[in-house]
Amino acid sequence: MTHFPSPSRRRLLQAGGAFGLAAAAGSLLAPRAGAAGPAAASTTVTDLGPGLVQFSLMSGLLVGDTVYIGSRNMQPSSVIGFHLPSRTVVSRTALDAGPEPSVQALAADPTGRYLYIGVLVKADRGGPNLYRWDLKTPETPAVAIGRTEDRDIRDLTVAPDGTVYAVGGVPGKAPSLWEYDPATGAVTGRGVPDPKATLARAVAASDTTVFFGAGSVLAGGGGASKASLYAFDRKTHAFTPIVPKEMEKDPSLRELAVVDGHLVVGTSGGGGPATLARWDLDDRSPYTLLAPQAPALEI
C-alpha cells in the first residue's frame, strides 16, 4: 500500500484557485445557447474646426479700443475687429471685391461710427472698390458705396465734415484725387495734379485742404515724376504744389497725416534714407525736417 503525503493547506488553496480560474475561463469561452454575439464597437467623429486659420493682413486702423485689420490676397477679402482689452476678434465683414483682393486702405469718420474700406485687386472687373461698414451694427456686412476709376485704392482719409477722399492708381494712367460725399452718395474725380506721377500712395484732409501725395514706383525713371505733394483747396478745387525741396529726390510720397494742427509728411526713401517733415496747417511756408536719416516711414 502506497502512502502519499497529506497536502498542506497552502497547496489546497492554490489548487482551488487554479481550478476556479479554469472554470471561469471555460464559462467565458463557451458559447451561450440562444445568446447574440457582442455588439460591434462604434466610433463618433466630431469636427472641431480648423486648428489654424491664416489671416494674411494688409492694413490696420485703431478705432476706440478695437483694431480693424484688412486682409491680403484672401477670397473673400475681409476686415476683422480685434478688441484690445479682451484680445479677441469681436467682429468680421467680408467683401465681394474681385480677384486676389487686398484691403489696402482703412479710414474712420470723425464720429467713429463708419469705417471706410478701400481695395486693390490684381485685375479690374469693373466692380466697386470703396466700401463702408457701420461699426454700430458690426453684424451687418459692409456695403459697397462706390468706385474710383483708378482701379486700386492705396489710401483713404475722412475730412472733419465726413467727406471721404481716396487716392491710388492703375497702370498706364496718372492718379486722380477722388471724393465721396456721404450726403449724396456721389464719387467724384477732382483732377490729376501730377500728370507724370504713376501712383498716389498718401492723402490727408483738413477742414479746408486735401493733401495729395504721389510719385513713381520706378524711382522717376522713364520720364515719371519723383515725390510730389499738392494742396487741394476744397472750395476752389485748385491744386498747388508744396513738396519740400529736400524730398524732391525721393521716389514717392509715402505717408501723410494731419495731427494737432500740423501736416506730417513722409517719403518712401527708395534706395536712400527717407525724409520726414512737419509744418503748421495755417502757415505752410516754413517747415521742419524731423528725420532726414530715417528708414522708410509708416505714419
GICORSUL-V743387 format. One record per residue. N is the residue number from 1. SS is DSSP state (h for helix, s for strand, l for the rest). Layout:
N|SS, N|SS
This chain:
1|l, 2|l, 3|l, 4|l, 5|l, 6|l, 7|l, 8|l, 9|h, 10|h, 11|h, 12|h, 13|h, 14|h, 15|h, 16|h, 17|h, 18|h, 19|h, 20|h, 21|h, 22|h, 23|h, 24|h, 25|h, 26|h, 27|h, 28|h, 29|h, 30|l, 31|l, 32|l, 33|l, 34|l, 35|l, 36|l, 37|l, 38|l, 39|l, 40|l, 41|l, 42|l, 43|l, 44|l, 45|l, 46|l, 47|l, 48|l, 49|l, 50|l, 51|l, 52|l, 53|l, 54|l, 55|l, 56|l, 57|s, 58|s, 59|s, 60|s, 61|s, 62|s, 63|s, 64|l, 65|l, 66|s, 67|s, 68|s, 69|s, 70|s, 71|s, 72|s, 73|l, 74|l, 75|l, 76|l, 77|s, 78|s, 79|s, 80|s, 81|s, 82|s, 83|s, 84|l, 85|l, 86|l, 87|l, 88|s, 89|s, 90|s, 91|s, 92|s, 93|s, 94|s, 95|s, 96|l, 97|l, 98|l, 99|l, 100|l, 101|l, 102|s, 103|s, 104|s, 105|s, 106|s, 107|s, 108|s, 109|l, 110|l, 111|l, 112|l, 113|l, 114|s, 115|s, 116|s, 117|s, 118|s, 119|s, 120|s, 121|l, 122|l, 123|l, 124|l, 125|l, 126|l, 127|l, 128|l, 129|l, 130|s, 131|s, 132|s, 133|s, 134|s, 135|h, 136|h, 137|h, 138|l, 139|l, 140|l, 141|l, 142|l, 143|s, 144|s, 145|s, 146|s, 147|l, 148|l, 149|l, 150|l, 151|l, 152|s, 153|s, 154|s, 155|s, 156|s, 157|s, 158|s, 159|l, 160|l, 161|l, 162|l, 163|l, 164|s, 165|s, 166|s, 167|s, 168|s, 169|s, 170|s, 171|l, 172|l, 173|s, 174|l, 175|l, 176|l, 177|l, 178|s, 179|s, 180|s, 181|s, 182|l, 183|l, 184|l, 185|l, 186|s, 187|s, 188|s, 189|s, 190|l, 191|l, 192|l, 193|l, 194|l, 195|l, 196|l, 197|l, 198|l, 199|s, 200|s, 201|s, 202|s, 203|s, 204|s, 205|s, 206|l, 207|l, 208|l, 209|s, 210|s, 211|s, 212|s, 213|s, 214|s, 215|s, 216|l, 217|l, 218|l, 219|l, 220|l, 221|h, 222|h, 223|h, 224|l, 225|l, 226|l, 227|l, 228|s, 229|s, 230|s, 231|s, 232|s, 233|s, 234|l, 235|l, 236|l, 237|l, 238|l, 239|s, 240|s, 241|s, 242|l, 243|l, 244|l, 245|h, 246|h, 247|h, 248|l, 249|l, 250|l, 251|l, 252|s, 253|s, 254|s, 255|s, 256|s, 257|s, 258|s, 259|s, 260|l, 261|l, 262|s, 263|s, 264|s, 265|s, 266|s, 267|s, 268|l, 269|l, 270|l, 271|l, 272|l, 273|l, 274|s, 275|l, 276|s, 277|s, 278|s, 279|s, 280|s, 281|l, 282|l, 283|s, 284|s, 285|s, 286|s, 287|s, 288|s, 289|s, 290|l, 291|l, 292|l, 293|l, 294|s, 295|l, 296|l, 297|l, 298|l, 299|l
